[in-house]
Amino acid sequence: MKYREILDEIKPKKSEKEKIETLCKTLIDNINDIAKKENIPVEATLVGSVAKGTWLSGKADIDIFLPFPLTTPEDELREKGLYLGHECIKKVGGKAEEKYAAHPYVTGHIQGYEVDFVPCYKIKDANQLRSAVDRTLLHTKYIQENLDEEKKDEVLLLKKFMEGIETYGSEFKVGGFSGYLCELLILYYDSFENVLKAASNEWRPGYVIDIENYGTSRKFRDPLIVIDPVDKNRNVASALTMQKMTEFIVAARNFLENPKKDYFYPVKLKVSKEELKKEIKKRGSRIVAVIFKHPKLPADTLYPQLKKTEMSIKKHLNKEGFKVLRSGHWSNEEDLGFLIFEFEVWRLPKYKKHFGPKFWIKKHYYRFLRKYGKENVWVEKDRVVSRRERKNYKVESYIKELLKSGKIRVGKDIKNYVSKSKVMNETEFLDYVPKQSLEFLKKFLNPGIHLWR
C-alpha cells in the first residue's frame, strides 16, 4: 500500500508548523524573560511530540518544561514553576487552568492550543530522577538524536493507525500505546508495516523489546515489555492493557490481509436511540444500567474508580448466579456516569441450594435441621443441604440491594453518588441517557466494530 496520500492528510503543513513554532518561541522567550527578571534559575524548553516532530496535524498539544536545578526545594519548584506558567499565560492573553501530575502544572488555553507548563528537575540521566515527569526531558533528547525524518513519517502512520482502531493513548481510559512507545517501536522495527508484521507474527504476552540491551526485562510482568532506553528500570509499555495489545494485533493482521485507508480513521457511526432499542431487542439478552451523578474529577482519577466499581458489582452478580455477558462504564467527564451490564441470565429461581455442615459434626448438623426443618433438608455426599429463598431473584432488585449493602468496592470519590444510583433496564435507560453516550453504547453492543473495515 502507498502511504503518501495518508501522510499528506496527517502530516502538518508548512504553515501549521510555522504557526506552532512561532507560538512556542514566543512562550519560551516570555518564560525566560520573566525568569531572568525574577532571578529564577530556569530556562524553558520544548518537549514532547512537537519538539520531536512526531505530532499529527491538528493535534499539537504543546509541552513546555521548566527545569529547575536539582538543589531546588520541591516547594520552591512548585511555587515558582506555577508562577512562571501563570505569568506567561497572562502575558499572551490566554486562560489558565491548574492541574496535577507528579507536580502541579499549569495548562494555558492560548490561540486555540492547549499548552502545558510543567515544572521539573533538570537531570542528566535516570539516576538523578526525582519524579516521572523529569524523564520527559531525556525522552525528547533521545528521540531527537535517533529518529530521522523518514522514520518520523512512519511514526505518524503508526499513531494514526492506532487512533483509527482505538488503541492510541496511555491514559487509563484507553489503556493503549503512548506516543513515546510508538516512536520506540519505529526505532526498533524501522517502519510502520514492520511493526504490524512483528505484532501479527511474533508478539505474545510478555514479549520483550530492549533497544539498548539492558537485560532488565525480568523485572516486569506486563503484556508487552519495552525497556526505556533512558531508564533501564522502566517499562515504557506498562500502561498497555492486554485488551488493547490484543486489539492492535488483531487489527494489524486484518490490515495486512486487506490494506485499506479506512483503518487510519475512526469508524463512522450514526446512532439513534430507536436503532439501539431494536438491536437490543433482537439480542434477547437483558441490559441493566446503573446511572448516577458524580463530581467533576480528572479523567485519570475518575476512570479507575468507575472500573473498580464496575468490576466489584460484576463479581457479586456472577457469584450470585446472574451471568454477566459483558460490562462497561461511561462518563461525560463532567457530572454524569453509568455502569452497564449485559446478562445471559438475569432471573433466577426463587430458591437456591444452601450447603450445610458435614453430617458427622452432630452439633452443627442438628442446628441446621432445627433452622430449616427436616422436611426441607437432604444429603449430598457428606453434606446436609437445604433450599433457601432468595431475597432478590430479579437482577434489577438484586443490584439495588447490592448498592445499599456496603459490600461492593466503590471508588472513594464517587461512593456517595453510586449509592444513590438509578437502576434501569434497556427499556428505560435509553430514554434517560444523553445522546453523547450513544456511540459508546453502539460499541458496547458491537465490541469488535473498530477492528475490521
C-alpha positions in Angstrom: 0.0 0.0 0.0 1.2 3.5 -0.8 1.1 5.8 2.2 1.8 9.2 0.6 -1.9 10.1 0.4 -2.4 9.4 4.1 0.8 11.3 5.0 -0.4 14.3 3.0 -3.6 14.3 5.2 -2.0 13.7 8.6 1.4 15.4 8.4 1.4 19.1 9.5 1.7 21.5 6.6 4.4 24.2 6.5 2.0 26.9 7.5 0.8 24.9 10.5 4.4 24.1 11.6 5.4 27.8 11.3 2.4 28.9 13.4 3.3 26.4 16.2 7.0 27.2 16.0 6.2 31.0 16.3 3.9 30.4 19.3 6.4 28.1 21.0 9.2 30.6 20.6 7.1 33.5 21.9 6.1 31.5 25.0 9.6 30.2 25.7 11.0 33.7 25.3 8.4 35.1 27.6 9.1 32.5 30.3 12.9 33.0 30.0 12.5 36.8 30.2 10.3 36.6 33.3 12.7 34.1 34.9 15.7 36.3 34.2 14.0 39.4 35.7 12.8 37.5 38.8 16.2 35.7 39.2 14.6 32.3 38.8 17.2 29.7 37.6 15.1 28.2 34.8 15.5 28.0 31.0 12.2 26.8 29.4 12.5 24.0 26.9 10.0 22.5 24.4 9.4 18.7 24.9 7.0 16.1 23.6 5.8 15.3 20.1 6.0 18.9 18.9 9.7 19.1 19.9 10.3 15.7 18.3 8.4 16.4 15.1 6.0 13.5 15.6 2.7 15.3 16.1 -0.3 14.7 13.9 -1.8 17.7 12.0 -4.5 19.4 14.1 -3.3 17.7 17.3 -0.4 19.8 18.6 -0.5 19.6 22.3 2.4 21.9 23.3 4.5 20.9 26.3 6.9 23.4 27.7 9.0 22.2 30.6 10.6 24.4 33.3 13.7 22.5 34.5 15.0 23.7 37.9 18.4 22.8 39.4 18.5 19.6 41.5 19.3 21.7 44.6 15.9 23.5 44.4 13.5 22.5 47.2 10.3 20.9 45.9 8.0 23.6 47.4 10.0 26.3 45.7 9.9 24.4 42.4 6.1 24.2 42.6 5.6 27.8 43.6 8.0 29.4 41.1 7.1 26.9 38.3 3.4 27.7 38.6 4.1 31.4 38.9 6.1 31.4 35.6 3.3 29.5 33.8 0.6 31.8 35.0 2.6 34.9 34.2 3.4 33.7 30.7 -0.3 32.8 30.0 -1.4 36.1 31.3 1.1 38.0 29.1 -0.3 36.4 25.9 -4.0 36.7 26.9 -4.6 33.0 27.5 -6.8 31.2 30.0 -5.0 29.3 32.8 -6.0 26.0 34.5 -4.0 24.3 37.2 -3.7 20.5 37.0 -1.7 17.9 38.9 0.6 15.1 37.8 3.9 14.3 39.7 4.0 18.1 40.4 1.2 20.7 39.9 1.4 22.3 36.5 -0.5 24.9 34.5 -2.4 24.4 31.3 -2.8 27.5 29.1 -5.6 27.8 26.5 -3.8 30.0 24.1 -4.8 30.9 20.5 -6.8 27.6 20.2 -4.0 25.4 21.6 -3.5 23.7 24.9 -0.1 24.5 26.3 1.2 22.7 29.4 3.8 24.5 31.5 5.4 21.8 33.7 7.9 22.4 36.5 10.5 19.6 36.7 14.1 18.9 37.7 17.0 19.3 35.3 18.5 15.8 35.2 21.3 14.3 33.1 20.3 10.7 33.5 17.7 8.5 35.2 19.9 8.1 38.3 19.0 11.7 39.2 15.3 11.1 38.7 13.0 12.9 41.3 9.7 12.3 39.6 8.2 10.7 36.5 7.9 14.0 34.6 11.7 14.5 34.8 12.2 11.7 32.3 10.4 13.6 29.6 13.5 15.8 29.0 15.5 12.6 28.4 12.9 11.1 26.2 12.8 14.1 24.0 16.6 14.2 23.7 16.8 10.5 22.9 14.2 10.7 20.1 15.7 13.9 18.6 19.1 12.2 18.4 17.9 8.9 17.0 14.8 9.4 14.8 15.5 10.7 11.3 12.9 12.5 9.1 11.9 9.3 7.2 11.1 7.5 10.4 9.1 10.4 11.7 6.7 9.8 8.9 6.5 6.1 9.9 5.7 7.3 13.5 2.8 9.4 12.1 1.4 6.4 10.2 1.6 4.2 13.3 0.0 6.8 15.6 -2.8 7.5 13.1 -3.5 3.7 12.6 -3.7 3.3 16.3 -6.1 6.2 16.6 -8.3 4.6 13.9 -8.5 1.3 15.8 -8.8 3.0 19.2 -5.6 1.7 20.7 -3.7 5.0 20.9 -3.3 6.7 24.3 -1.7 5.5 27.5 -4.2 7.2 29.8 -6.3 4.8 32.0 -9.5 5.5 30.0 -7.8 3.9 26.9 -5.0 1.7 28.3 -3.2 1.8 24.9 0.1 2.9 23.3 1.7 6.2 24.3 3.3 8.5 21.7 6.8 7.7 23.1 6.1 3.9 22.8 5.1 4.4 19.1 8.4 6.3 18.5 10.4 3.5 20.1 8.6 0.8 18.1 9.6 2.6 14.9 13.2 3.0 16.1 13.2 -0.8 16.7 11.4 -2.1 13.6 12.2 0.8 11.2 8.8 1.1 9.6 5.0 1.1 10.2 4.5 -2.1 8.3 7.3 -3.8 10.1 5.7 -3.0 13.4 2.4 -4.5 12.2 4.1 -7.6 10.8 6.0 -8.2 14.1 2.9 -7.7 16.2 0.9 -10.0 14.0 3.5 -12.8 13.9 5.7 -12.5 16.9 4.1 -10.7 19.8 2.9 -12.8 22.7 2.2 -11.9 26.4 5.5 -10.9 27.9 7.2 -10.1 24.6 10.4 -8.0 25.2 11.9 -5.1 23.2 15.2 -3.9 24.7 16.7 -1.4 22.3 19.8 -0.6 24.4 20.2 -4.3 25.6 20.0 -3.5 29.3 18.8 -7.0 30.1 16.3 -5.9 32.8 13.1 -7.3 31.4 12.7 -10.0 34.1 11.6 -7.2 36.5 8.3 -6.8 34.6 5.2 -8.9 34.2 3.3 -6.8 31.6 1.7 -7.9 28.4 4.4 -6.0 26.4 7.8 -5.1 27.8 9.7 -2.2 26.2 12.7 -1.2 28.3 13.0 2.6 28.3 16.3 3.5 26.6 16.9 6.3 29.1 15.9 4.3 32.2 16.6 0.6 32.4 14.2 0.2 35.3 11.1 1.3 33.5 8.8 -0.4 31.1 7.5 2.1 28.6 4.5 -0.2 27.8 3.4 -0.6 31.4 0.1 1.2 30.8 -0.7 -1.0 27.9 -3.5 -3.5 28.7 -3.8 -7.0 27.4 -7.1 -5.9 25.8 -5.5 -3.1 23.8 -2.4 -5.1 22.9 -4.6 -7.9 21.5 -6.9 -5.5 19.6 -3.8 -4.0 18.0 -2.5 -7.4 16.9 -5.9 -8.4 15.5 -6.3 -5.1 13.6 -2.7 -5.4 12.3 -3.5 -8.9 10.9 -6.7 -7.6 9.3 -4.9 -4.7 7.7 -2.0 -6.7 6.4 -4.5 -9.2 4.8 -6.6 -6.4 3.3 -4.9 -3.0 3.5 -7.4 -0.1 3.5 -7.1 3.6 4.1 -10.2 3.4 6.3 -8.1 1.8 9.1 -6.4 5.1 9.7 -9.7 6.8 10.6 -12.3 6.0 13.2 -15.3 4.0 12.2 -18.1 6.5 11.4 -21.2 5.6 13.4 -24.6 7.2 13.0 -26.6 6.0 16.0 -30.1 6.7 17.2 -31.9 5.6 20.3 -34.5 3.8 18.2 -31.8 1.8 16.4 -30.2 0.8 19.6 -33.6 -0.3 21.1 -34.2 -2.5 18.0 -30.7 -4.0 18.2 -31.1 -4.8 21.9 -34.5 -6.4 21.4 -33.0 -8.7 18.7 -30.3 -9.9 21.1 -32.7 -11.4 23.5 -30.5 -10.6 26.4 -31.1 -8.2 29.3 -29.2 -4.9 29.7 -29.2 -3.0 33.0 -27.5 0.3 33.7 -26.5 1.9 37.0 -26.8 5.6 36.4 -25.5 8.3 38.8 -24.3 11.9 39.1 -20.7 12.3 40.1 -18.3 15.2 40.8 -16.0 16.6 38.2 -12.7 14.7 38.5 -9.5 14.4 36.5 -10.0 11.7 33.9 -7.2 9.6 35.4 -8.9 9.7 38.8 -12.4 9.1 37.5 -12.0 6.2 35.2 -10.1 3.9 37.6 -12.9 4.4 40.1 -15.6 3.7 37.6 -13.7 0.5 36.6 -13.2 -0.6 40.2 -16.9 -0.2 40.9 -18.0 -1.9 37.7 -15.8 -5.0 38.4 -16.9 -5.3 42.0 -20.6 -5.3 41.1 -19.8 -7.8 38.3 -18.1 -10.1 40.7 -21.1 -10.1 43.1 -23.5 -10.6 40.2 -21.7 -13.7 38.9 -21.2 -15.1 42.4 -25.0 -14.8 43.0 -25.7 -16.7 39.7 -26.6 -13.8 37.4 -24.4 -14.5 34.4 -22.8 -11.3 33.0 -22.0 -11.4 29.3 -20.3 -8.0 29.1 -19.9 -4.9 31.3 -18.6 -1.4 30.8 -18.6 2.1 32.0 -19.1 5.6 30.6 -18.9 9.2 31.8 -19.5 12.6 30.2 -16.4 13.6 32.3 -18.5 16.4 33.9 -21.2 15.2 36.2 -22.9 12.0 34.8 -21.8 8.4 34.5 -23.2 5.0 34.2 -22.1 1.3 34.6 -23.7 -1.1 32.1 -24.1 -4.8 32.3 -25.5 -7.3 29.7 -26.8 -10.6 31.0 -27.2 -14.1 29.7 -29.0 -14.9 33.0 -31.0 -12.1 34.7 -33.7 -14.0 36.5 -33.0 -16.8 39.0 -35.2 -19.5 40.6 -37.0 -18.3 43.8 -34.9 -20.8 45.8 -31.2 -21.6 45.8 -29.3 -24.6 47.2 -27.7 -23.9 50.6 -25.0 -26.3 51.8 -24.8 -27.0 55.5 -22.2 -28.7 57.7 -20.6 -32.1 57.3 -23.1 -34.7 58.5 -20.7 -36.1 61.2 -20.5 -32.8 63.0 -23.5 -33.6 65.1 -23.8 -30.2 66.9 -24.0 -28.2 63.7 -26.0 -30.9 61.9 -28.9 -30.7 64.4 -28.7 -26.9 64.5 -29.1 -26.9 60.7 -32.1 -29.3 61.0 -33.8 -27.0 63.5 -33.2 -23.9 61.4 -34.5 -25.2 58.1 -36.8 -28.1 59.2 -36.2 -31.7 58.4 -38.8 -31.7 55.7 -36.6 -29.2 53.8 -33.2 -30.9 54.3 -31.5 -33.6 52.3 -28.0 -35.1 51.9 -25.5 -34.7 49.1 -22.4 -36.9 49.7 -21.0 -35.8 53.1 -23.0 -32.5 53.4 -26.5 -31.7 54.6 -28.3 -29.4 52.2 -31.4 -27.2 52.3 -33.1 -24.7 50.0 -33.1 -21.1 50.9 -35.4 -18.5 49.4 -33.7 -15.7 47.6 -34.3 -12.2 48.7 -33.8 -10.9 45.2 -34.2 -13.2 42.2 -34.5 -10.4 39.6 -31.3 -8.8 38.7 -32.5 -5.2 39.0 -33.7 -5.6 42.5 -30.5 -7.5 43.4 -28.4 -4.6 42.1 -30.4 -2.1 44.1 -29.9 -4.1 47.2 -26.2 -4.5 46.5 -25.7 -0.8 46.1 -27.1 -0.2 49.6 -25.3 -3.1 51.2 -21.8 -1.7 51.5 -20.4 -5.0 50.1 -19.1 -3.6 46.9 -15.8 -1.8 46.4 -16.5 1.7 45.1 -14.1 4.5 44.1 -13.8 6.8 47.1 -14.7 10.0 45.2 -17.9 8.5 43.7 -19.0 6.3 46.6 -21.8 8.6 47.9 -23.1 9.1 44.4 -23.2 5.5 43.4 -25.3 4.6 46.4 -28.0 7.0 45.1 -27.9 5.4 41.6 -30.9 4.8 39.4 -31.0 1.2 38.2 -32.7 0.8 34.8 -33.2 -1.9 32.2 -32.9 -1.4 28.5 -36.5 -0.2 28.0 -35.9 2.6 30.5 -32.3 3.8 30.3 -32.1 4.6 26.6 -34.7 7.3 27.1 -32.7 8.6 30.0 -29.0 8.7 28.9 -27.6 11.6 26.9 -27.1 11.5 23.1 -23.3 11.8 23.6 -23.3 8.2 25.1 -25.0 6.6 22.1 -21.7 5.9 20.2 -20.3 4.2 23.4 -23.4 2.1 23.6 -23.2 1.0 20.0 -19.6 -0.1 20.5 -20.6 -1.8 23.7 -23.1 -3.9 21.8 -20.5 -4.4 18.9 -17.1 -4.6 20.7 -15.1 -5.6 17.6 -16.5 -2.9 15.3 -13.3 -0.9 15.2 -11.0 -3.8 14.3 -12.3 -4.5 10.8 -13.0 -2.4 7.8 
